[in-house]
Amino acid sequence: MTHSPIQASFTVSFANGQTPGFTLDVDLLLPSTGITALFGHSGSGKTTLLRCMAGLQSSSNGKMSVNGSVWQDENSKLPTHKRGLAYVFQEASLLPHLSVKGNLLYALKRVKPSNKQSLDEMVALMDLSELLEHSPAQLSGGERQRVAIARALITQPKLLMMDEPLASLDVTRKQEILPYLEKLKHCAKVPIIYVSHDINEVARLADYLVVMQQGKVVVEGDINQVLPQISGITGMSEDASVLLDTKLVARDPQWGLIQVKLQHANAACLWLRDSGEAIDTTLRLRLLAKDVSISLSEHLDSSIVNRLAATVHAFLPDHDKAMVLVELAIGECILLARITQRSLNHLQLKVGMQVWAQIKSVAIVS
């Protein structure tokens, strides 16, 4: 069944207060499946937009609808509690006097009729079975957020909103919870609006990306199309990257490596550090342009084990005039390489040339 998109259209000006002179001005039609990420630096308007969508921020002339259900237009405005949404904040905000199970059961009271299956599914999805009798004070930050997400989903929302849910976690806790968010993306039957200023989180989780600056949308679209444009928008060319959809096909336990096969890339494979996933697992990889080098021939006497035959596809301008971004095609797959203008001239690269892309295994982010 085809769902109507999510419409979010708001114009809100702040004449005083914490954001004097700031104006939010957006008009979006978002997909009603998967994860849509709102990305931008602090102060770009991400959270303000999310709060408008939730009805938490006053916006008299806004429009908001989800799958054909109108939450707000010029004639009416539903209060937040009637919008059928769930909101996960930076802090889990669990009820401290209740156990994990108590927090989940409290949320279940909002579901009519009560859905025992939903509770069991969320406990399994967020791996909470051994934590049910714990109090919030006994949980790590990552565990608290897993409970908060399960609590939100138990209410069976039409839309799940997540406002930088990993921002308060350290790197280790982030890495612990990210696999659960990936699983959520594939298992939860609810669209998710995910706010973040961390491009690594966004690259790993999002299907659709909205980039914001100074209260406005500068670019939006499929993550694979928008991500390579990020560097030009932010002025941080060292962050230029592409996403690669791959499948884990082999493991080398002696050297702690796994081999993944790139989709739509003429059976090309990469070796990378073993992160513990099972054979046949699909992995999304982020490959930074600065970690890709180019040679005219295959260098077998190199420490770089990933050498892929490629074709020069296009040249893109770089924020740094001394550098250039080179698009490399491997089948239908596109890589980016960030090299100096001097190297471009030395190699005499031209569109259509056959070259070798060289990628260090330790540089690939999964």
C-alpha positions, -999 to +999 in steps of 0.1 A: +000+000+000+013+035-009+013+060+019+008+097+016+041+116+025+047+135+057+040+172+051+058+198+073+055+234+065+063+261+091+074+297+092+082+309+127+101+341+137+117+347+170+119+385+178+134+380+212+144+353+237+172+329+232+173+331+194+167+368+185+163+374+148+161+337+140+134+326+115+124+290+107+111+288+071+106+252+058+083+234+034+089+197+033+073+166+019+091+137+036+088+099+030+064+081+053+088+051+057+123+046+071+145+072+089+145+108+078+175+127+094+174+165+101+211+174+100+229+207+106+252+225+130+239+238+164+215+266+158+204+255+123+168+250+134+167+212+136+151+209+170+129+239+164+115+222+134+110+190+153+091+208+181+069+225+155+061+191+140+052+178+174+031+208+183+054+218+211+064+251+195+038+277+187+035+281+149+001+297+140+005+293+102+020+258+101+009+227+083+015+192+094+001+159+082+012+123+085-001+096+061-032+116+053-040+125+089-040+163+094-024+174+126-023+211+118-034+235+091-049+270+087-082+258+103-071+236+132-043+225+154-042+193+173-025+194+207+006+173+210-011+145+230-036+139+203-011+137+174-003+101+178+034+107+180+062+096+203+091+118+212+126+106+224+147+134+240+185+136+246+179+124+281+158+093+286+135+109+314+124+076+328+101+075+358+128+070+386+104+053+411+094+026+386+115-004+373+122-008+336+091-031+334+071-005+353+081+022+329+070+001+299+037-009+315+030+027+323+034+035+286+012+005+277-017+021+295-019+047+266-026+019+242-063+009+237-068-020+239-036-030+257-013-049+235+007-075+253+024-086+221+037-050+216+054-051+250+071-085+243+082-073+208+098-041+222+115-060+250+130-083+224+138-056+199+157-035+224+172-065+243+157-055+277+147-089+291+176-090+316+169-054+327+132-055+334+136-055+372+163-028+373+156+008+383+166+036+360+194+045+384+210+011+378+212+015+340+239+030+318+231+059+296+227+036+266+205+012+284+182+041+295+179+053+259+170+017+248+142+017+274+131+052+263+128+040+227+109+009+237+086+029+258+079+053+229+072+025+204+049+006+228+024+035+224+021+025+187+028+060+174+021+071+138+054+090+139+085+086+161+106+117+167+142+114+181+160+146+191+197+138+193+192+107+213+229+099+215+242+134+222+246+127+259+264+094+255+302+088+253+317+071+222+315+036+238+279+039+247+271+053+213+286+023+196+266+000+219+232+016+210+238+022+173+231-015+163+197-012+181+188+019+161+198+001+129+176-029+140+148-004+148+151+010+113+144-024+097+119-038+123+097-008+134+067-002+112+067+036+119+084+065+101+112+081+122+124+117+122+159+117+136+177+150+146+215+149+147+246+171+141+268+140+139+273+131+102+286+096+112+253+088+129+233+102+100+253+083+074+248+050+093+211+053+100+193+077+076+174+068+044+165+104+036+185+135+046+175+171+052+204+195+056+195+227+074+213+261+078+200+292+096+164+279+097+162+269+061+166+237+041+196+239+018+193+204+003+172+173+008+169+138-007+180+102-006+210+098+017+232+085-011+225+115-033+228+142-006+258+129+014+284+136-012+272+172-013+277+178+024+312+190+021+303+217-004+275+229+019+294+229+051+327+240+037+344+210+052+357+191+022+376+167+044+342+153+053+332+145+017+322+108+015+299+082+000+279+054+013+285+018+002+259-009+006+277-042+010+273-078+020+297-097+043+310-127+023+341-139+041+361-137+073+398-140+080+401-147+117+439-149+115+442-112+107+410-100+122+395-089+089+362-094+070+355-092+033+325-074+020+310-074-015+299-041-030+264-039-045+262-029-081+300-028-084+309-057-107+315-081-077+342-058-063+351-066-027+368-048+002+386-060+033+380-042+065+383-047+103+362-075+117+333-059+137+317-092+146+288-095+122+277-128+108+283-139+072+256-127+048+250-096+070+243-065+050+265-036+060+264+001+052+299+016+049+309+053+049+340+059+029+357+093+032+371+109+000+404+117+019+410+080+024+409+071-013+440+075-034+444+069-072+471+051-091+474+045-128+484+008-123+478-018-096+505-017-069+509-052-055+539-042-034+518-019-011+504-022+024+471-011+010+451-043+004+420-027-012+427-020-048+397-016-071+397-011-109+377+021-116+369+046-143+373+084-138+337+096-139+338+133-131+357+161-113+341+182-085+353+215-071+367+214-035+364+241-009+402+241-008+414+254-042+445+233-039+424+201-039+399+184-062+372+157-057+374+129-083+344+107-089+353+071-096+329+046-111+330+009-103+301-006-122+271+015-110+289+023-077+305+058-072+335+065-050+351+099-042+388+105-040+402+138-026+435+146-042+457+177-048+455+196-080+492+188-084+484+150-083+456+156-108+481+173-132+508+147-125+485+117-133+469+136-163+435+123-152+407+126-177+371+115-177+369+079-190+404+069-179+409+035-163+426+038-129+430+020-096+413+032-064+433+024-033+416+023+001+431+014+035+411-012+055+414+009+087+398+039+069+365+023+062+337+032+087+310+007+093 
